[in-house]
Amino acid sequence: MKDIKQYIEENKQRFLDELFELIRIPSISSEEKHKPDMIKAAEYWKKLLLEAGVDKAEIMTTTGNPVVYGEKIISPSLPPVLVYGHYDVMPVDPLDLWKSNPFEPVIRDEKIYARGADDDKGQSFIHAKAFEYMIRTNNLPCNVKFMFEGEEEIGSPALVKWSADQKELLKADIILVSDTGMIAQDIPSITCGLRGLEYLEVEVTGPCRDLHSGLFGGAVANPINILAKMIASMQDENGHITIKGFYDDVEELSAFEREELNKAPFSLSEYKKALDIDEVCGEAGYTTTERTGIRPTFDVCGIWGGYTGEGAKTVIPSKAYAKISMRLVPHQQHEKIAELFATHFESIAPPCVKVKVTHLHGGEAYVSPTSSPAYQAAAQALETTFGKRPVPFRSGGSIPIIATFEKVLGIKSILMGFGLESDAIHSPNENFPLYNLFKGIETIPYFYRNFAKLLKD
Amino acid sequence: MKDIKQYIEENKQRFLDELFELIRIPSISSEEKHKPDMIKAAEYWKKLLLEAGVDKAEIMTTTGNPVVYGEKIISPSLPPVLVYGHYDVMPVDPLDLWKSNPFEPVIRDEKIYARGADDDKGQSFIHAKAFEYMIRTNNLPCNVKFMFEGEEEIGSPALVKWSADQKELLKADIILVSDTGMIAQDIPSITCGLRGLEYLEVEVTGPCRDLHSGLFGGAVANPINILAKMIASMQDENGHITIKGFYDDVEELSAFEREELNKAPFSLSEYKKALDIDEVCGEAGYTTTERTGIRPTFDVCGIWGGYTGEGAKTVIPSKAYAKISMRLVPHQQHEKIAELFATHFESIAPPCVKVKVTHLHGGEAYVSPTSSPAYQAAAQALETTFGKRPVPFRSGGSIPIIATFEKVLGIKSILMGFGLESDAIHSPNENFPLYNLFKGIETIPYFYRNFAKLLKD
């Protein structure tokens, strides 16, 4: 496959043109007004797959945004690889922090800047082009199925039922996913663990209308003050979460396992410098690698209430809100955590307010073994193209659907991510280095070759 | 003055037309874009005063929004009354809670609904029309000066210097103000105390950019979690404010004074019903009347940070903000409280975040004696028109400029407010009952007559 580099070199501009067209579609799944863009993005993916060489591609309806499915069956006897990705993206606010339009990709310093440049339009595009190369050069060693969904960023609510319904169609030996990161551009790595997630919205109501903070201040519950107190009480001074039962299912790793985990390359000083912080902070007794890799979290992702405009308004608002994300670790069930949270939140609410808890989305954590053929195939592929043996590591992120696939379809996933921490996914100025994009396209065909060979042996 | 009722009856529609024209000008002082509306409102006030019969009226520049000044000097030997009011209003958000356009006044259930209907366009309009009546019927017993400012809702930042500069022009025996409320429509009352105010904005910065809550969650300071903890820590479980030195200058009232204070008519069950709350809440050991009348407060008037849109976004924001109002009581100096707050806030910030405190506005508390001629004149006037002796009471609100007038001009104020708690000032659906508007116009001429007589005696 020595001609893969040349193939990329010759087609670079076309690849970028095609990817940019995909990125220009503002397919934000959490915002209702972008519904038509979800369809546009799905249609564009269908076109991409057909042009790349699948036998058939279709837009399949679900109870939510559609799934784009495509396949190339070269022989019923060969092992099928199922590629998963998503065409939906995160919202873009705060918009004023973007240096350029999030939906008009530009290249600066050899990086593509745009919402979805990495997560997951850029990364899933890698698979379309690696596949195109294998088809056009007769290098495809096995059957391939593609499944691109449009609701990953909101927790894939429709995909559970859809994939259960399509169990036969989706049959595969492995699910191949590029929706994670690598430790650094010169440290190839394979994600062997993902955290789960429970994401909730809370509402605290004080008086039935906004009140003048002078006439009523001091005598009536201020829902912001109360919400702050409730949030504050949910973590103790050691950063432990105080929700009753929260840690019941958390598995403590052995000293040896923790030691192994902390061997992954990590520089605390560079980490702090990159984020411009004087100190890291988190649960007492754990390293930064452990805090994101193996420990659950309690983060307020958004908070709002009262007057947030310019200058001063002396008001006690009627309501205050927060969006809360709890990252979970293996064995924690997000439905159970949602229940524990709601029970706890209601129990700590003082009688002068009313509270409401709404589950928004969730999913379980995932761990994958480094001993599997898929891991070996991926490790060899990365070693071939990066010239270094990759490092296995646990990411703090969540792709809830990965655990669901294992439960519903009975298929493990291999997470070959090409993103970097500096890609700023979910943030303003999301970007994806051209190096990572093209290195990804170069690496994937080796995975197919290695994986098909290992399964045949 | 038995013809005052008839005069109001005959001119009702014209009064409303004129007031509505004033209300339609969206003179929100805290929003930069409304600068031209401030000028419009000032010009309209000049016209109103001239039409009502002042000798001269002018728009006087200040370092901020202009002051409208007008006067009627019938004889240099007579006592002058200085009428103070403001033509600026509060912002209108949340706009979706208004039942009608805040700047298109409508009458529903015998109440005018609009921003400024009470505070303070409606209430200050009372003085223009009471004055017009006295001029046209030859009932004006003393000299009158009018001063309407355009920055009351943002703490009158320009008025201190301006009034010091205009000390000679503003010379008067009393400042007459209608910018407060009465206990109920059938319980006339005079405000004898106002709280002071210190209003600040705080900013908490964690990482230098928004981060993915999965990849970084648990390892990096989340500025919302930290802000919530900091806010929560600033009041203890008894509702006491924990800022070091905060209560140093607070005067504890004697048991007798507190007993007197609690004699003002108040129904806790009606209060709770009107606000749709199960319980009131506030500083332990004080009644609701005391909590708003004589105790300082700590209220978050606004909070924001992270993702506040529809659905879920898994983000650790770079920054979180809050607007904090502290109502103050006599002897507490707002500049000192601002310093104590900033020192305390910085001292409790953990090393993983940076914090910034910005003073937005402030003012001192005010108390006025019930033994003064102005109080007697006001009490007799209210008794004449309402048929009941008015109740003296302390309001929880603040009109910082009132304390400043005493300091700078050496003149006391008499607070004859005609507003009701249900007027929802500063809130959506602000309103002012026609009854209160016209009763105010009916009452004010009696105040002038009584006051001039008392000073002559």
Interface residues (C-beta under 8 A of the other chain):
Chain A: S29 S30 E31 E32 M90 P91 D93 P94 L97 E153 I154 G155 G181 R195 L197 Y199 G206 P207 C208 R209 D210 L211 H212 S213 G214 L215 F216 G217 G218 A219 V220 A221 N222 I224 N225 L227 A228 K229 I231 A232 S233 Q235 L275 D276 I277 D278 E279 V280 C281 G282 E283 T288 R291 T292 R295 P296 T297 F298 D299 V300 C301 G302 I303 W304 G305 G306 Y307 T308 G309 E310 G311 A312 K313 T314 V315 I316 P317 A320 Y321 A322 K323 S325 R327 P350 P351 C352 L360 H361 S395 G396 G397 S398 E421 A424 I425 H426 S427 P428 N429
Chain B: S29 S30 E31 E32 M90 P91 D93 P94 L97 E153 I154 G155 G181 R195 L197 Y199 G206 P207 C208 R209 D210 L211 H212 S213 G214 L215 F216 G217 G218 A219 V220 A221 N222 I224 N225 L227 A228 K229 I231 A232 S233 Q235 L275 D276 I277 D278 E279 V280 C281 G282 E283 T288 R291 T292 R295 P296 T297 F298 D299 V300 C301 G302 I303 W304 G305 G306 Y307 T308 G309 E310 G311 A312 K313 T314 V315 I316 P317 A320 Y321 A322 K323 S325 R327 P350 P351 C352 L360 H361 S395 G396 G397 S398 E421 A424 I425 H426 S427 P428 N429
